[in-house]
Each structure stands twice: as C-alpha cells, then as structure tokens.
Amino acid sequence: MKIGIITNLYPPYVRGGAEHVIVRTVEGLISEGHDVFVVSTRPGSSNDPIVESSSSAERIYQFTPKNLYFVLDDYKNNVLTRFCWHVIDAFSKHTAKRVSSIVLEEQPDIVITHNLKGIGLRIPSYIRKNRLPHIHVVHDLQLIYPSGLLFFGKERKPFIMRPLYSIYRAACRWLFQSPDMVIFPSEYLKDQYIQNGFFPQSRIEVLANPAPEFIPVDRTGKPLGDLKLVFVGQLEEHKGVEFMIDAFKKYEGDAQLIIAGDGTLRSYVEKESEKSKKITYLGYISIDQIVSVLGISDALIVPSLCYENSPTVIYESLQAGIPVIAANIGGVGELLQNGKNGLLFKPASEQDLVRAITELKQRREQFFAAQDEIKKTVEHYSLQEYVQKLIAKCSSISRTRK
C-alpha cells in the first residue's frame, strides 16, 4: 500500500511528542513493507523549490509555506502577528496547492494527515477534491484553541473572547469537514472534539499512541538514600515546572528533584538549582542520558497544568519500570493505573502533589519490587501492534471507497 503522510513538522524540524509519534509510525509502516512518503515544511523562503530527500526508506518532501513566519517561530511574535499568521494559514491556497501537486504525482492509496497548523488548513479540502481516502490523526486541541493548549482552571474563556473562539472553531470545522476516519490517541481528546461539533460524518476511532523504543533500565538491589524524583520535558509554564518546584519545596522529607529539558523557563530552573542543593538541573539530555537518569530515580513527575493528550515521557518511564507521579488531567489518567504503575494527584494542587510524593516515599520499596509489573502495563502499546491496527483501518477505508 502506498501511504502519504502530511504533517506540519518532520525531522530535523520538531517541537514535541507528536513529531516523534509520526516518525515511529512511518518507520513501522515501512518495516511492514508499505511505500511511504512524507510531506512537511522547512524554514526558508516560500519561493524556494520543494526539497526531496530520503531517510531510511521513505521519501520526504519539505517546502516553506507562504506566511509571516515559520511555525516554530511563533513564540517570537506578538499577538497581532500571530493572529494574522493563523488567518493566512487557514485560508491560503498556496501550501494546499503545493501539497496537492506532490500528492497527485505520488498517487497514494490513502492519505494520513497529522498536525496541519503551519502547513495549511486548506489541505483537507484538496484531498476531498482529489477524491482520495483520508484519515486524520489528532494530537492536541489546536482546532479548538489556536495555541492547542487549555490550562486547568481556565476552561471557561472570558465573555469578550468567546465569540472569537466560536468563529475560530467554526472555520476549522468548515475547513476540515469530515475525513473518512479520524483517529484520537485518547478518549479525552475524542470527547473534546465531539462536544465541539467536529467531524460529524467521520468514522471515529481511539488508538493510543505507540510507545517509543526504549533501552531497558536494569535496577537491582534496593532503593537507597534520598528519594529521587525526575522531570523530563519542556521547561514551559504549561508543563507545570514552576508549580512542581514550589510544591517540592513544601515536601519536608529527604528528596532530590532532578530536572532535564530546555525552554523559556531555563534561567528560572538554573537559579532554583543554584539556591537549593535538593534541586539538580541537567539541561537538555539525550535519550541515553534519560535512560541513565531514570535508572537512578524512584519516580517520574508529570506536573502539567494544561490538558495533556498522551505524553511520550510517561511511556518511557513505564517501559523502564519507573512509576509516574502525574496530574490527573486530560488523557494522562488513561495511561496510569493509580497505585499500580504510578500515583495521580489533583491538577494544580501543591498539597496533593506533596501528598503523592509522601505516599511514594512510604511505598518506595513496593514500587521498586514491582518494576516488572509496571513494564507490563505498557506492553500493549507496542509499535508493531499500533501499525497493524492502523493498516487494518487504512484497508477498511480503502475498501469502503471502492
């Protein structure tokens, strides 16, 4: 089967977990013998030609959309500029035509789209025009909220902003209409889109993201010394970095907080680590280094203040047999079995996070002894199983179209 993948970002240009999921999906599809090509973006001039390259066995087409800035540079621009960027991204035919020309040349059996914010929301209409089977995979809330983020406690937008959000959602619903199938990685994400009237005639499926390949962590003996907690991720407000540090300071037991990652809050984290011997900042680290850090830790902390979908770092921790302390927000609760492979706490509650850390301390040896059982809780998220299910869905759409 020839499969076309369309996404706003693809290596070497990445932002977060969605891109890693897409890369794993492509690798899995190729390993099963399918012909895959990827259409994505790159920084530069919109007048630059489409660049075709290859990585492993897929063909990659990357070009620069005609807009005010590249999608990864959004944080550099003010609100008005970002608003204009969104309007151009939604309605410009430039990128949709460039994508359409590639797709028509390749003639895939099916097209799978991922995040389209930054490559053009007109693309689904061109897929319909060309009468190609179409599956869309949703990764976040970006068709409901322009930023893709929804903070806990701020679900209800100010009255003056509600009409603007309504117009934005109506435009996104009109642009996307109803692909043949829409896949959501979590029940939470599915419910949000259905409640907002998206994809009324699409076949709706929930298929959890595939877990990344992970080097096994060998932990033997017994946990010794201070309790060791680790955070790995973007150093941003919505990831709860400041909230986590404030809560950790209130924990009165012997513990170490190890932080790895990069972002706009880097200087803040550096200062906090300089002020406290209990906080260590490692900077941005590689996957091998993540394995080493998890190998000496008692738990991973996921303190998100925004509604998460299916964080990759949770899969990585559980594959290593490390329990996760996480805010029960969005799709996180669908990955964790409270008390078995981790502990959930109330979002944005410092008191409840401290309670969870205290409980982890009390059950430290119990969780350590159960690391094999923790690993088993993510075995069914294997890439092979995910790809087989995805191919079955692709085949069913193709048969329906015929």
Secondary structure, DSSP 4 states (H G I P E B T S, - for coil): -EEEEE-S--TTS--SHHHHHHHHHHHHHHHTT-EEEEEEE-SS-TTSPPEEEEETTEEEEEE--SSSS-GGGGGGS-HHHHHHHHHHHHH-SHHHHHHHHHHHHH--SEEEE---TTT-TTHHHHHHHTT--EEEE--SSTTTSTTS--BTT--S--GGGHHHHHHHHHHHHHHH---SEEEESSHHHHHHHHHTT--TTSEEEE-PPPPPP-PPP---S---SSEEEEEES--SGGGTHHHHHHHHHH--SSEEEEEE--STTHHHHHHHHHH-TTEEEEES--HHHHHHHHHT-SEEEE--SB--S--HHHHHHHHTT--EEEE--TTHHHH--BTTTEEEE-TT-HHHHHHHHHHHHHTHHHHHHTHHHHHHTTGGG-HHHHHHHHHHHHHHHHHHH-
